[in-house]
Amino acid sequence: MFSIILHIILFLIFKNKVFKRIIISVISIFFLSIIYYFIHLKNLIPDSSNAYFFLKNPYLKFLTNLFFSKFFGSRIIGVFFLILFLFAIKKSFRKMINLEEISFLLIFFAFSYIVPIIYGFLFHPIIAPKYIIFVIIPIVVIISNFIFDLKRKNRLILITLLSLVTILNLFTEQTVKQFFYERSFYKPQVTNSLTIINNSDYKDYFIKVEPYNEDVKIPWTYAVENYFNYLIKKENLHINQIKKIQHISEYTWIICIHDLNHFGCNVDGTKKVNKIDLNRVSIILVSK
């Protein structure tokens, strides 16, 4: 939205063009967005800054990377694409000065970083690669525009180089590595935890939900239970859920799923017999 507003202002100043319909639409969307963000999101997001511990405001070192290493797979490839992107901006500078279509993409790219950074320093940190991954669109389009403006020989050389770099980079990622090494897990290994319980001598389990924000505990518990029931039917597992901790049998598994804001598993009042830690999931065998 800010990108569109600035682009319209630049056209008004340097081209003396007025886009009345676009201006009316942008103003309407702007005020509706303000109402939404200040009313709805304020009730949804906790005020405590502890809820944002996994997000940090960027340091000066951030300017040497701009998350390109996250977007393109590695530090080396990220630097390569960042240099190519900056070079493309330099070579396309005349088009941007003339306010051609590509100028909007650069403005959009800049505001995608500027707005969340300013908000982060004023309120809470919110910038992270996955939240602004849409900047890949202007990055790729600006680089592509630069490449196809080159002479045929240079264009073929650069396209070949980019293709080789991208393909070789795949060998450092799970896309290819999973065929040669054991796959790394990043999401909670829920299915694996249920399978372990099913293969053990004790078939009862209790779900322990302790999110950072207590307001989401009940809906989060329902969501987890429904997902577990789906997996149990899908995998044909013969295990039983115990709804209340007071009703646990002599030996029961407690399943703790770690959300992003809370870690650990409180099993006070029971005797811990065994514990298995998986990725973002812990299963603990307890007895009364």
Backbone as CSV, one residue per row, in Angstrom:
resi,resn,N_x,N_y,N_z,CA_x,CA_y,CA_z,C_x,C_y,C_z
1,MET,0.827,-1.197,0.000,0.000,0.000,0.000,0.872,1.262,0.000
2,PHE,1.883,1.275,0.897,2.785,2.430,0.939,3.543,2.565,-0.383
3,SER,3.842,1.418,-0.996,4.550,1.438,-2.280,3.686,2.101,-3.352
4,ILE,2.402,1.758,-3.365,1.481,2.342,-4.347,1.337,3.843,-4.117
5,ILE,1.212,4.236,-2.853,1.055,5.656,-2.525,2.269,6.464,-2.986
6,LEU,3.473,5.952,-2.666,4.690,6.662,-3.074,4.806,6.718,-4.591
7,HIS,4.459,5.628,-5.254,4.544,5.593,-6.715,3.590,6.606,-7.342
8,ILE,2.395,6.718,-6.778,1.419,7.705,-7.278,1.936,9.122,-7.068
9,ILE,2.532,9.372,-5.895,3.079,10.705,-5.598,4.200,11.069,-6.568
10,LEU,5.067,10.101,-6.865,6.164,10.353,-7.802,5.635,10.661,-9.201
11,PHE,4.598,9.931,-9.609,3.991,10.216,-10.913,3.372,11.611,-10.932
12,LEU,2.769,12.005,-9.817,2.150,13.331,-9.734,3.204,14.429,-9.807
13,ILE,4.342,14.216,-9.130,5.392,15.238,-9.071,6.158,15.348,-10.386
14,PHE,6.590,14.168,-10.914,7.498,14.187,-12.066,6.806,14.007,-13.417
15,LYS,5.604,13.411,-13.406,4.915,13.179,-14.680,3.616,13.988,-14.784
16,ASN,3.245,14.645,-13.690,2.018,15.430,-13.639,0.795,14.595,-14.050
17,LYS,0.784,13.336,-13.583,-0.328,12.430,-13.865,-1.075,12.119,-12.574
18,VAL,-2.392,12.119,-12.675,-3.230,11.844,-11.513,-4.086,10.607,-11.804
19,PHE,-4.027,9.627,-10.892,-4.819,8.406,-11.049,-5.926,8.441,-9.989
20,LYS,-7.029,9.056,-10.344,-8.090,9.312,-9.360,-8.678,8.025,-8.785
21,ARG,-8.995,7.061,-9.641,-9.610,5.826,-9.160,-8.679,5.057,-8.237
22,ILE,-7.409,5.019,-8.612,-6.430,4.317,-7.772,-6.290,5.023,-6.429
23,ILE,-6.256,6.344,-6.439,-6.116,7.114,-5.197,-7.290,6.844,-4.262
24,ILE,-8.506,6.858,-4.810,-9.698,6.592,-3.991,-9.646,5.183,-3.413
25,SER,-9.257,4.214,-4.238,-9.167,2.820,-3.776,-8.131,2.673,-2.681
26,VAL,-6.960,3.278,-2.867,-5.880,3.161,-1.889,-6.273,3.799,-0.562
27,ILE,-6.881,4.979,-0.625,-7.310,5.655,0.605,-8.337,4.810,1.362
28,SER,-9.280,4.230,0.636,-10.308,3.382,1.268,-9.669,2.167,1.932
29,ILE,-8.776,1.497,1.207,-8.106,0.305,1.749,-7.233,0.676,2.938
30,PHE,-6.597,1.840,2.864,-5.711,2.277,3.947,-6.475,2.426,5.257
31,PHE,-7.612,3.121,5.215,-8.370,3.342,6.451,-9.007,2.047,6.957
32,LEU,-9.456,1.196,6.065,-10.000,-0.101,6.489,-8.905,-0.949,7.139
33,SER,-7.706,-0.886,6.608,-6.583,-1.639,7.173,-6.216,-1.128,8.561
34,ILE,-6.218,0.184,8.730,-5.918,0.776,10.033,-6.909,0.277,11.079
35,ILE,-8.191,0.269,10.729,-9.225,-0.210,11.653,-8.985,-1.677,12.005
36,TYR,-8.657,-2.473,10.997,-8.427,-3.908,11.213,-7.237,-4.151,12.132
37,TYR,-6.102,-3.528,11.830,-4.879,-3.779,12.584,-4.963,-3.295,14.028
38,PHE,-5.628,-2.185,14.249,-5.648,-1.629,15.600,-6.758,-2.206,16.475
39,ILE,-7.747,-2.821,15.862,-8.827,-3.412,16.657,-8.692,-4.924,16.732
40,HIS,-8.658,-5.576,15.592,-8.643,-7.037,15.579,-7.309,-7.602,16.063
41,LEU,-6.208,-7.152,15.470,-4.920,-7.732,15.825,-4.505,-7.395,17.255
42,LYS,-4.912,-6.272,17.757,-4.562,-5.907,19.132,-5.184,-6.887,20.126
43,ASN,-6.373,-7.387,19.800,-7.012,-8.381,20.665,-6.451,-9.778,20.451
44,LEU,-5.850,-9.997,19.298,-5.347,-11.326,18.968,-3.935,-11.550,19.468
45,ILE,-3.099,-10.512,19.423,-1.690,-10.649,19.759,-1.449,-10.176,21.188
46,PRO,-0.753,-10.963,22.039,-0.483,-10.539,23.412,0.415,-9.314,23.458
47,ASP,0.192,-8.481,24.478,0.968,-7.246,24.601,2.396,-7.500,25.079
48,SER,2.602,-8.568,25.840,3.916,-8.825,26.410,4.956,-9.058,25.323
49,SER,6.082,-8.394,25.447,7.144,-8.558,24.462,7.778,-9.935,24.550
50,ASN,7.543,-10.674,25.652,8.090,-12.020,25.773,7.520,-12.952,24.712
51,ALA,6.345,-12.622,24.206,5.718,-13.457,23.186,6.476,-13.386,21.862
52,TYR,7.377,-12.417,21.723,8.094,-12.228,20.477,9.575,-12.571,20.637
53,PHE,9.896,-13.455,21.618,11.303,-13.716,21.913,12.039,-14.325,20.723
54,PHE,11.320,-15.018,19.819,11.969,-15.662,18.683,12.196,-14.688,17.530
55,LEU,11.722,-13.429,17.671,11.946,-12.401,16.669,12.842,-11.321,17.253
56,LYS,13.791,-10.858,16.472,14.721,-9.824,16.917,14.791,-8.715,15.874
57,ASN,14.966,-7.494,16.358,15.206,-6.396,15.432,16.579,-6.556,14.791
58,PRO,16.713,-6.256,13.512,17.985,-6.491,12.808,19.094,-5.545,13.263
59,TYR,20.336,-6.072,13.190,21.519,-5.257,13.446,22.069,-4.753,12.111
60,LEU,23.148,-3.965,12.177,23.749,-3.421,10.955,24.235,-4.530,10.030
61,LYS,24.647,-5.662,10.611,25.121,-6.789,9.804,24.031,-7.290,8.862
62,PHE,22.797,-7.063,9.246,21.655,-7.482,8.441,21.708,-6.869,7.046
63,LEU,22.247,-5.655,6.921,22.300,-4.954,5.642,23.216,-5.645,4.648
64,THR,24.119,-6.507,5.116,25.025,-7.223,4.214,24.379,-8.468,3.625
65,ASN,23.149,-8.766,4.066,22.527,-10.014,3.623,21.068,-9.843,3.206
66,LEU,20.293,-9.071,3.994,18.879,-8.806,3.700,18.052,-10.092,3.551
67,PHE,18.429,-11.120,4.305,17.741,-12.421,4.280,17.942,-13.178,2.969
68,PHE,18.821,-12.708,2.101,19.027,-13.396,0.824,19.542,-14.813,1.039
69,SER,20.331,-15.042,2.095,20.819,-16.393,2.376,19.671,-17.321,2.719
70,LYS,18.625,-16.787,3.363,17.441,-17.590,3.693,16.583,-17.821,2.446
71,PHE,16.470,-16.804,1.618,15.627,-16.903,0.435,16.206,-17.867,-0.606
72,PHE,17.550,-17.886,-0.729,18.176,-18.632,-1.821,18.985,-19.849,-1.362
73,GLY,18.964,-20.164,-0.063,19.472,-21.459,0.362,20.765,-21.502,1.123
74,SER,21.658,-20.546,0.955,22.932,-20.575,1.681,23.540,-19.176,1.688
75,ARG,24.523,-18.990,2.543,25.173,-17.675,2.648,25.858,-17.293,1.344
76,ILE,26.555,-18.236,0.734,27.304,-17.948,-0.497,26.347,-17.600,-1.636
77,ILE,25.317,-18.424,-1.818,24.357,-18.173,-2.887,23.579,-16.884,-2.619
78,GLY,23.290,-16.621,-1.335,22.596,-15.395,-0.972,23.393,-14.160,-1.348
79,VAL,24.704,-14.184,-1.060,25.580,-13.055,-1.410,25.654,-12.908,-2.930
80,PHE,25.725,-14.044,-3.626,25.779,-14.020,-5.095,24.549,-13.322,-5.675
81,PHE,23.357,-13.705,-5.210,22.127,-13.102,-5.717,21.970,-11.652,-5.258
82,LEU,22.458,-11.331,-4.065,22.386,-9.949,-3.587,23.241,-9.034,-4.459
83,ILE,24.454,-9.482,-4.780,25.337,-8.690,-5.646,24.711,-8.532,-7.034
84,LEU,24.160,-9.635,-7.540,23.513,-9.579,-8.854,22.303,-8.643,-8.830
85,PHE,21.555,-8.670,-7.746,20.387,-7.799,-7.609,20.798,-6.329,-7.577
86,LEU,21.830,-6.007,-6.798,22.303,-4.620,-6.721,22.859,-4.155,-8.070
87,PHE,23.545,-5.067,-8.757,24.075,-4.732,-10.083,22.929,-4.487,-11.064
88,ALA,21.849,-5.303,-10.942,20.680,-5.130,-11.813,20.009,-3.789,-11.560
89,ILE,19.958,-3.372,-10.298,19.376,-2.063,-9.964,20.210,-0.943,-10.593
90,LYS,21.509,-1.075,-10.478,22.399,-0.054,-11.046,22.212,0.059,-12.556
91,LYS,22.145,-1.077,-13.236,22.010,-1.075,-14.695,20.604,-0.649,-15.142
92,SER,19.629,-0.824,-14.257,18.256,-0.444,-14.604,17.872,0.903,-14.005
93,PHE,18.873,1.643,-13.530,18.601,2.875,-12.804,17.856,3.897,-13.673
94,ARG,18.205,3.962,-14.959,17.560,4.928,-15.850,16.061,4.626,-15.983
95,LYS,15.706,3.343,-16.063,14.290,2.963,-16.145,13.543,3.376,-14.877
96,MET,14.231,3.235,-13.756,13.597,3.572,-12.481,13.413,5.082,-12.343
97,ILE,14.387,5.825,-12.813,14.280,7.284,-12.781,13.123,7.758,-13.666
98,ASN,12.909,7.064,-14.767,11.827,7.417,-15.693,10.480,6.859,-15.241
99,LEU,10.460,6.261,-14.052,9.237,5.720,-13.448,8.560,4.676,-14.335
100,GLU,9.386,3.829,-14.982,8.819,2.702,-15.707,8.325,1.663,-14.697
101,GLU,7.686,0.601,-15.203,7.056,-0.373,-14.312,8.017,-0.922,-13.266
102,ILE,9.267,-1.094,-13.647,10.238,-1.696,-12.747,10.501,-0.824,-11.516
103,SER,10.226,0.474,-11.610,10.450,1.366,-10.470,9.525,1.009,-9.310
104,PHE,8.300,0.602,-9.628,7.371,0.201,-8.567,7.896,-1.019,-7.820
105,LEU,8.512,-1.957,-8.535,9.050,-3.164,-7.895,10.156,-2.823,-6.902
106,LEU,10.993,-1.848,-7.255,12.062,-1.441,-6.340,11.473,-0.762,-5.105
107,ILE,10.479,0.084,-5.296,9.813,0.739,-4.163,9.152,-0.303,-3.270
108,PHE,8.483,-1.273,-3.901,7.837,-2.351,-3.163,8.860,-3.144,-2.355
109,PHE,10.005,-3.431,-2.967,11.092,-4.142,-2.284,11.564,-3.359,-1.065
110,ALA,11.788,-2.069,-1.231,12.300,-1.240,-0.138,11.305,-1.157,1.022
111,PHE,10.044,-0.921,0.728,9.034,-0.800,1.783,8.788,-2.126,2.503
112,SER,9.014,-3.247,1.825,8.837,-4.557,2.458,9.794,-4.739,3.627
113,TYR,10.916,-4.048,3.596,11.867,-4.076,4.709,11.658,-2.905,5.663
114,ILE,11.445,-1.726,5.100,11.385,-0.509,5.916,10.217,-0.531,6.900
115,VAL,9.015,-0.889,6.420,7.815,-0.846,7.269,7.932,-1.782,8.474
116,PRO,8.248,-3.094,8.293,8.348,-3.963,9.473,9.501,-3.603,10.412
117,ILE,10.588,-3.060,9.875,11.712,-2.655,10.734,11.302,-1.481,11.615
118,ILE,10.644,-0.469,11.026,10.184,0.686,11.809,9.178,0.234,12.863
119,TYR,8.224,-0.626,12.460,7.235,-1.133,13.413,7.923,-1.899,14.545
120,GLY,8.955,-2.672,14.199,9.663,-3.462,15.203,10.344,-2.612,16.256
121,PHE,10.934,-1.507,15.853,11.605,-0.635,16.811,10.610,0.205,17.619
122,LEU,9.444,0.490,17.042,8.440,1.272,17.765,7.606,0.414,18.715
123,PHE,7.304,-0.833,18.320,6.410,-1.686,19.108,7.083,-3.020,19.447
124,HIS,6.909,-4.014,18.573,7.491,-5.340,18.779,8.218,-5.768,17.507
125,PRO,9.314,-6.519,17.642,9.971,-7.051,16.439,9.018,-7.962,15.659
126,ILE,8.927,-7.770,14.370,8.046,-8.605,13.559,8.718,-9.103,12.286
127,ILE,9.911,-8.626,11.988,10.522,-8.979,10.708,11.201,-10.338,10.808
128,ALA,10.947,-11.174,9.812,11.541,-12.500,9.704,11.459,-12.922,8.250
129,PRO,12.368,-13.779,7.788,12.365,-14.168,6.364,11.025,-14.688,5.869
130,LYS,10.360,-15.538,6.662,9.112,-16.138,6.178,7.978,-15.124,6.085
131,TYR,8.082,-14.000,6.812,7.022,-13.002,6.788,7.144,-12.021,5.627
132,ILE,8.324,-11.942,5.020,8.508,-11.031,3.877,9.039,-11.785,2.665
133,ILE,8.764,-13.088,2.611,9.298,-13.897,1.510,8.758,-13.457,0.155
134,PHE,7.660,-12.696,0.165,7.096,-12.202,-1.096,8.046,-11.247,-1.815
135,VAL,9.105,-10.744,-1.146,10.058,-9.855,-1.825,10.855,-10.605,-2.883
136,ILE,10.774,-11.929,-2.880,11.442,-12.701,-3.923,10.878,-12.328,-5.294
137,ILE,9.594,-11.954,-5.330,8.971,-11.594,-6.622,9.669,-10.395,-7.254
138,PRO,9.776,-9.227,-6.562,10.503,-8.114,-7.201,11.975,-8.427,-7.440
139,ILE,12.592,-9.226,-6.562,14.008,-9.586,-6.758,14.185,-10.324,-8.076
140,VAL,13.379,-11.369,-8.279,13.494,-12.193,-9.486,13.131,-11.400,-10.736
141,VAL,12.085,-10.570,-10.652,11.653,-9.803,-11.822,12.705,-8.764,-12.207
142,ILE,13.287,-8.075,-11.223,14.314,-7.062,-11.516,15.555,-7.712,-12.115
143,ILE,15.976,-8.849,-11.555,17.133,-9.564,-12.101,16.833,-10.061,-13.512
144,SER,15.635,-10.604,-13.729,15.258,-11.110,-15.051,15.213,-9.990,-16.078
145,ASN,14.670,-8.846,-15.682,14.616,-7.695,-16.582,16.015,-7.264,-16.997
146,PHE,16.930,-7.268,-16.032,18.326,-6.907,-16.324,18.964,-7.912,-17.286
147,ILE,18.746,-9.202,-17.026,19.359,-10.244,-17.846,18.889,-10.159,-19.297
148,PHE,17.585,-9.968,-19.493,17.056,-9.957,-20.854,17.317,-8.642,-21.583
149,ASP,17.909,-7.678,-20.897,18.367,-6.459,-21.559,19.806,-6.602,-22.060
150,LEU,20.472,-7.681,-21.659,21.850,-7.905,-22.085,21.905,-8.391,-23.536
151,LYS,23.092,-8.307,-24.093,23.284,-8.873,-25.429,23.180,-10.397,-25.351
152,ARG,22.870,-11.021,-26.463,22.533,-12.450,-26.476,23.631,-13.300,-25.836
153,LYS,24.889,-13.043,-26.167,25.994,-13.855,-25.645,26.102,-13.721,-24.133
154,ASN,26.083,-12.478,-23.638,26.177,-12.246,-22.197,24.952,-12.807,-21.466
155,ARG,23.807,-12.711,-22.130,22.569,-13.236,-21.531,22.661,-14.753,-21.344
156,LEU,23.143,-15.447,-22.348,23.278,-16.911,-22.260,24.286,-17.316,-21.201
157,ILE,25.377,-16.565,-21.115,26.407,-16.868,-20.105,25.842,-16.715,-18.699
158,LEU,25.135,-15.620,-18.466,24.604,-15.356,-17.126,23.486,-16.341,-16.771
159,ILE,22.619,-16.688,-17.723,21.565,-17.666,-17.464,22.165,-19.027,-17.144
160,THR,23.206,-19.409,-17.885,23.890,-20.682,-17.616,24.516,-20.685,-16.227
161,LEU,25.161,-19.576,-15.860,25.787,-19.469,-14.550,24.747,-19.564,-13.434
162,LEU,23.637,-18.853,-13.598,22.571,-18.891,-12.593,21.983,-20.295,-12.467
163,SER,21.822,-20.970,-13.592,21.269,-22.328,-13.573,22.210,-23.282,-12.851
164,LEU,23.498,-23.201,-13.135,24.476,-24.075,-12.486,24.549,-23.821,-10.985
165,VAL,24.575,-22.547,-10.608,24.633,-22.195,-9.191,23.404,-22.711,-8.446
166,THR,22.236,-22.554,-9.053,20.992,-23.005,-8.420,20.956,-24.520,-8.286
167,ILE,21.355,-25.236,-9.343,21.356,-26.706,-9.307,22.357,-27.229,-8.295
168,LEU,23.558,-26.676,-8.271,24.571,-27.114,-7.308,24.148,-26.829,-5.880
169,ASN,23.431,-25.722,-5.702,22.970,-25.376,-4.363,21.965,-26.389,-3.832
170,LEU,21.217,-27.045,-4.734,20.248,-28.055,-4.307,20.914,-29.212,-3.571
171,PHE,22.179,-29.479,-3.874,22.887,-30.585,-3.233,23.243,-30.272,-1.784
172,THR,23.091,-29.018,-1.373,23.319,-28.654,0.026,22.016,-28.602,0.810
173,GLU,20.887,-28.849,0.127,19.579,-28.746,0.761,18.926,-30.118,0.872
174,GLN,17.841,-30.185,1.664,17.126,-31.434,1.882,16.550,-32.001,0.585
175,THR,16.338,-31.140,-0.403,15.759,-31.579,-1.671,16.518,-32.763,-2.247
176,VAL,17.844,-32.711,-2.174,18.697,-33.775,-2.705,19.321,-34.605,-1.585
177,LYS,19.701,-33.959,-0.486,20.393,-34.661,0.599,19.564,-35.789,1.196
178,GLN,18.229,-35.679,1.110,17.368,-36.700,1.711,17.548,-38.064,1.047
179,PHE,18.098,-38.091,-0.182,18.315,-39.362,-0.866,19.615,-40.036,-0.431
180,PHE,20.471,-39.304,0.280,21.761,-39.849,0.686,21.947,-39.893,2.205
181,TYR,21.245,-39.032,2.924,21.373,-38.965,4.379,19.991,-39.012,5.010
182,GLU,19.975,-39.277,6.307,18.704,-39.280,7.022,18.113,-37.877,7.020
183,ARG,16.852,-37.790,6.715,16.188,-36.497,6.586,16.084,-35.792,7.927
184,SER,16.408,-34.506,7.941,16.276,-33.700,9.155,14.826,-33.269,9.316
185,PHE,14.359,-33.245,10.557,12.977,-32.858,10.829,12.941,-31.467,11.431
186,TYR,12.004,-30.651,10.951,11.853,-29.300,11.453,10.477,-29.074,12.070
187,LYS,9.490,-29.864,11.645,8.162,-29.772,12.227,8.035,-30.780,13.367
188,PRO,7.060,-30.596,14.251,6.868,-31.557,15.349,6.654,-32.968,14.808
189,GLN,7.398,-33.930,15.355,7.305,-35.315,14.895,6.156,-36.029,15.612
190,VAL,4.958,-35.593,15.304,3.772,-36.115,15.977,3.515,-37.565,15.596
191,THR,3.540,-37.861,14.307,3.273,-39.223,13.847,4.268,-40.204,14.441
192,ASN,5.521,-39.811,14.476,6.560,-40.681,15.037,6.314,-40.946,16.520
193,SER,5.877,-39.903,17.245,5.623,-40.077,18.677,4.467,-41.049,18.917
194,LEU,3.408,-40.970,18.112,2.277,-41.883,18.256,2.667,-43.312,17.892
195,THR,3.533,-43.448,16.908,4.003,-44.782,16.512,4.823,-45.430,17.623
196,ILE,5.659,-44.627,18.279,6.466,-45.148,19.393,5.560,-45.645,20.511
197,ILE,4.517,-44.871,20.819,3.575,-45.280,21.866,2.843,-46.556,21.456
198,ASN,2.445,-46.626,20.197,1.729,-47.807,19.706,2.588,-49.067,19.789
199,ASN,3.885,-48.916,19.589,4.797,-50.066,19.600,5.299,-50.413,20.997
200,SER,4.939,-49.588,21.984,5.387,-49.848,23.354,4.406,-50.778,24.070
201,ASP,4.717,-51.098,25.309,3.839,-51.972,26.108,2.674,-51.214,26.731
202,TYR,2.692,-49.882,26.634,1.663,-49.060,27.278,0.982,-48.203,26.215
203,LYS,-0.351,-48.307,26.128,-1.099,-47.735,25.009,-1.868,-46.469,25.373
204,ASP,-1.815,-46.035,26.624,-2.560,-44.839,27.025,-1.675,-43.601,26.903
205,TYR,-2.293,-42.514,26.471,-1.528,-41.274,26.372,-2.392,-40.095,26.812
206,PHE,-1.710,-39.072,27.310,-2.365,-37.832,27.727,-1.669,-36.675,27.027
207,ILE,-2.455,-35.755,26.448,-1.890,-34.612,25.724,-1.680,-33.458,26.684
208,LYS,-0.450,-32.968,26.765,-0.118,-31.848,27.635,0.082,-30.606,26.777
209,VAL,-0.826,-29.659,26.909,-0.765,-28.430,26.122,-0.492,-27.265,27.053
210,GLU,0.644,-26.611,26.877,1.016,-25.465,27.720,1.549,-24.331,26.850
211,PRO,0.699,-23.691,26.057,1.157,-22.585,25.220,1.498,-21.365,26.059
212,TYR,2.270,-20.473,25.475,2.646,-19.249,26.182,1.407,-18.421,26.504
213,ASN,0.537,-18.281,25.522,-0.678,-17.477,25.692,-1.813,-18.393,26.148
214,GLU,-2.244,-18.266,27.395,-3.284,-19.131,27.956,-4.621,-18.973,27.231
215,ASP,-4.822,-17.850,26.552,-6.087,-17.619,25.857,-6.315,-18.613,24.722
216,VAL,-5.232,-19.172,24.187,-5.375,-20.091,23.052,-5.273,-21.551,23.486
217,LYS,-5.203,-21.794,24.796,-4.991,-23.158,25.273,-6.126,-24.097,24.874
218,ILE,-7.380,-23.670,25.080,-8.529,-24.536,24.788,-8.647,-24.819,23.285
219,PRO,-8.676,-23.795,22.425,-8.771,-24.100,20.987,-7.569,-24.871,20.461
220,TRP,-6.389,-24.580,21.020,-5.178,-25.286,20.589,-5.265,-26.761,20.976
221,THR,-5.808,-27.044,22.164,-5.977,-28.422,22.619,-6.928,-29.178,21.711
222,TYR,-8.072,-28.549,21.366,-9.029,-29.181,20.452,-8.374,-29.485,19.106
223,ALA,-7.603,-28.546,18.604,-6.943,-28.734,17.306,-5.976,-29.912,17.348
224,VAL,-5.194,-29.994,18.437,-4.230,-31.089,18.583,-4.954,-32.430,18.697
225,GLU,-6.005,-32.471,19.501,-6.755,-33.718,19.681,-7.358,-34.196,18.360
226,ASN,-7.927,-33.298,17.600,-8.516,-33.669,16.314,-7.458,-34.193,15.348
227,TYR,-6.293,-33.566,15.377,-5.206,-34.011,14.496,-4.712,-35.394,14.912
228,PHE,-4.604,-35.628,16.233,-4.184,-36.930,16.731,-5.184,-38.013,16.329
229,ASN,-6.482,-37.716,16.464,-7.507,-38.686,16.093,-7.432,-39.034,14.607
230,TYR,-7.145,-38.020,13.796,-6.995,-38.252,12.355,-5.807,-39.180,12.080
231,LEU,-4.673,-38.920,12.747,-3.479,-39.737,12.526,-3.675,-41.170,13.018
232,ILE,-4.353,-41.315,14.140,-4.591,-42.653,14.699,-5.422,-43.502,13.736
233,LYS,-6.442,-42.903,13.137,-7.269,-43.634,12.173,-6.485,-43.917,10.895
234,LYS,-5.738,-42.922,10.446,-4.981,-43.071,9.209,-3.922,-44.164,9.330
235,GLU,-3.198,-44.187,10.449,-2.112,-45.151,10.646,-2.583,-46.450,11.299
236,ASN,-3.895,-46.512,11.600,-4.481,-47.706,12.234,-3.740,-48.052,13.537
237,LEU,-3.611,-47.067,14.402,-2.909,-47.250,15.674,-3.904,-47.666,16.764
238,HIS,-3.432,-48.481,17.685,-4.297,-48.974,18.762,-3.856,-48.366,20.087
239,ILE,-4.134,-47.082,20.231,-3.772,-46.355,21.446,-4.987,-45.568,21.922
240,ASN,-4.978,-45.195,23.196,-6.143,-44.562,23.809,-5.764,-43.238,24.458
241,GLN,-6.581,-42.231,24.250,-6.340,-40.943,24.881,-7.058,-40.864,26.226
242,ILE,-6.353,-40.366,27.230,-6.934,-40.088,28.539,-7.153,-38.586,28.627
243,LYS,-8.394,-38.171,28.890,-8.759,-36.759,28.819,-8.275,-35.955,30.021
244,LYS,-8.274,-36.564,31.215,-7.905,-35.837,32.421,-6.703,-36.503,33.093
245,ILE,-5.810,-35.666,33.570,-4.586,-36.177,34.194,-4.877,-37.028,35.418
246,GLN,-6.012,-36.750,36.092,-6.368,-37.519,37.292,-6.750,-38.957,36.950
247,HIS,-7.087,-39.223,35.682,-7.571,-40.541,35.275,-6.487,-41.401,34.626
248,ILE,-5.241,-40.964,34.708,-4.186,-41.741,34.053,-4.053,-43.106,34.716
249,SER,-3.700,-44.093,33.915,-3.534,-45.451,34.418,-2.176,-45.571,35.109
250,GLU,-1.844,-46.795,35.496,-0.593,-46.986,36.249,0.614,-46.487,35.457
251,TYR,0.608,-46.781,34.139,1.662,-46.263,33.266,0.991,-45.558,32.082
252,THR,1.351,-44.306,31.886,0.736,-43.504,30.817,1.796,-42.636,30.156
253,TRP,1.654,-42.488,28.852,2.545,-41.576,28.118,1.952,-40.167,28.128
254,ILE,2.773,-39.193,28.432,2.369,-37.790,28.327,3.062,-37.196,27.105
255,ILE,2.243,-36.645,26.197,2.786,-36.055,24.973,2.805,-34.539,25.118
256,CYS,3.979,-33.952,24.996,4.132,-32.496,25.082,4.598,-31.973,23.729
257,ILE,3.784,-31.104,23.142,4.168,-30.462,21.887,4.647,-29.052,22.205
258,HIS,5.850,-28.739,21.817,6.431,-27.433,22.131,6.014,-26.419,21.086
259,ASP,5.318,-25.381,21.491,5.036,-24.317,20.542,6.236,-23.366,20.505
260,LEU,6.147,-22.331,19.663,7.301,-21.444,19.486,7.571,-20.578,20.705
261,ASN,6.576,-20.419,21.575,6.710,-19.488,22.689,6.905,-20.170,24.035
262,HIS,6.908,-21.488,24.059,6.965,-22.171,25.341,7.674,-23.509,25.178
263,PHE,8.520,-23.840,26.115,9.270,-25.087,26.038,9.147,-25.836,27.365
264,GLY,9.443,-27.123,27.302,9.408,-27.913,28.524,8.084,-28.611,28.712
265,CYS,8.029,-29.453,29.764,6.821,-30.218,30.018,6.736,-30.477,31.515
266,ASN,5.731,-29.922,32.155,5.560,-30.063,33.596,4.768,-31.331,33.896
267,VAL,5.393,-32.286,34.567,4.726,-33.552,34.914,4.757,-33.753,36.431
268,ASP,4.633,-32.678,37.170,4.616,-32.764,38.638,3.461,-33.639,39.107
269,GLY,3.699,-34.397,40.168,2.671,-35.279,40.712,2.731,-36.680,40.161
270,THR,3.646,-36.923,39.234,3.824,-38.259,38.669,5.297,-38.639,38.728
271,LYS,5.562,-39.899,38.554,6.937,-40.401,38.565,7.388,-40.636,37.121
272,LYS,8.464,-39.986,36.736,8.953,-40.106,35.373,9.724,-41.416,35.209
273,VAL,9.288,-42.234,34.262,9.928,-43.529,34.020,10.860,-43.464,32.817
274,ASN,10.411,-42.827,31.768,11.209,-42.741,30.542,10.824,-41.475,29.791
275,LYS,11.762,-40.928,29.052,11.495,-39.726,28.261,12.185,-39.843,26.915
276,ILE,11.442,-39.539,25.862,11.985,-39.548,24.508,11.752,-38.174,23.901
277,ASP,12.837,-37.509,23.516,12.748,-36.180,22.911,12.852,-36.307,21.400
278,LEU,11.835,-35.804,20.717,11.839,-35.718,19.266,11.838,-34.235,18.901
279,ASN,11.785,-33.944,17.613,11.788,-32.544,17.215,10.487,-31.870,17.627
280,ARG,10.576,-30.920,18.577,9.459,-30.135,19.114,8.360,-30.995,19.740
281,VAL,8.689,-32.230,20.059,7.753,-33.107,20.745,8.522,-33.931,21.778
282,SER,7.980,-34.033,22.966,8.536,-34.925,23.987,7.449,-35.889,24.421
283,ILE,7.785,-37.165,24.552,6.845,-38.124,25.098,7.480,-38.713,26.358
284,ILE,6.726,-38.646,27.440,7.237,-39.037,28.753,6.357,-40.143,29.325
285,LEU,6.962,-41.258,29.649,6.239,-42.353,30.302,6.280,-42.104,31.803
286,VAL,5.086,-41.977,32.404,4.992,-41.691,33.834,4.167,-42.756,34.520
287,SER,4.341,-42.843,35.821,3.524,-43.745,36.636,2.975,-42.952,37.820
288,LYS,1.916,-43.458,38.414,1.313,-42.759,39.555,2.239,-42.780,40.751
